Amino acid sequence: MKQAAPAADDGLKLSTWLPYRLFLVAAQVARPLESFYSETFGLSQAGWRILAVLAERDTANASEIGRACALDPFAVSRGIGQLTDLGFAVRRPGKIDRRFAAVSITRSGRIAFNRIAALGSAIEARLLARLTESERTTLDSALTGLEGESARIDAVGWRALLDDAATP
């Protein structure tokens, strides 16, 4: 019978790894929000994200929505379909190229968004209440830096990251 290998100090511990800690915070606050929009409006996570993008921009095409939501084309298509079925969005053919439909939020979509956003704002307020004004400013600056660096990490890919790690 094989014996379990003893715990090694390999440098990465999930419980203290920054990306995992950020994920946990995001997942823990997303659950009550997801439960609300799912139970109240029948929205999926992708549907909610797309609705939020449309609330911010009024109109967008599927490619813009996919980039803004970090969703693959299939998820975007299903999410847009869900929003149109619920009456929260309308899809109109593009003015120049009919293949690129413009998706717009409807009045009922705006009402649903506002109700969900109120809960999202309450969640954010509770989180931020744990921080001083100085900590909030520092957090905002740190997140801006992390967003930029994470985009660069994503752009170069894992091979380049391994190459960089191997270079002394």
DANORNOR-V284617 format. One record per pair of residues at least 24 apart in sequence whose C-alpha atoms are under 10 Angstrom apart, sorted by the first residue. I is the first residue (numbers start at 0). J is the second residue. Records with the same first field share a line. If there is no record, write none. Layout:
I->J + J
//
This chain:
18->149
24->126
28->119 + 122 + 123 + 126
29->119 + 122
31->118 + 119 + 122
32->115 + 116 + 118 + 119 + 122
33->115 + 119
35->114 + 115 + 118
36->111 + 112 + 114 + 115 + 116 + 118
39->111 + 114 + 115
40->85 + 87 + 111 + 112 + 115
41->81 + 82 + 85
42->78 + 81 + 82 + 85
43->77 + 78 + 81 + 82
44->74 + 78
45->69 + 70 + 71 + 74 + 75 + 76 + 77 + 78 + 79 + 81 + 82
46->74 + 75 + 76 + 77 + 78 + 79 + 80 + 81 + 82 + 83 + 87
47->78 + 79 + 81 + 82 + 111 + 112 + 115
48->75 + 78
49->74 + 75 + 78 + 79 + 82 + 88 + 102 + 104
50->78 + 79 + 82 + 87 + 88 + 103 + 104 + 105 + 108 + 109 + 111 + 112
51->104 + 108 + 109 + 112 + 113 + 115 + 116
52->103 + 104
53->87 + 88 + 102 + 103 + 104 + 105 + 108 + 109 + 112
54->103 + 104 + 105 + 108 + 109 + 110 + 112 + 113
55->104
56->103 + 104
57->88 + 101 + 102 + 103 + 104 + 105 + 109
58->88 + 89 + 90 + 91 + 100 + 101 + 102 + 103 + 104
59->90 + 99 + 100 + 101 + 102 + 103 + 104
60->90 + 91 + 92 + 93 + 98 + 99 + 100 + 101 + 102 + 103
61->99 + 100 + 101 + 102
62->99 + 100
63->101
64->102
79->103
82->108
83->108
87->111 + 112
//
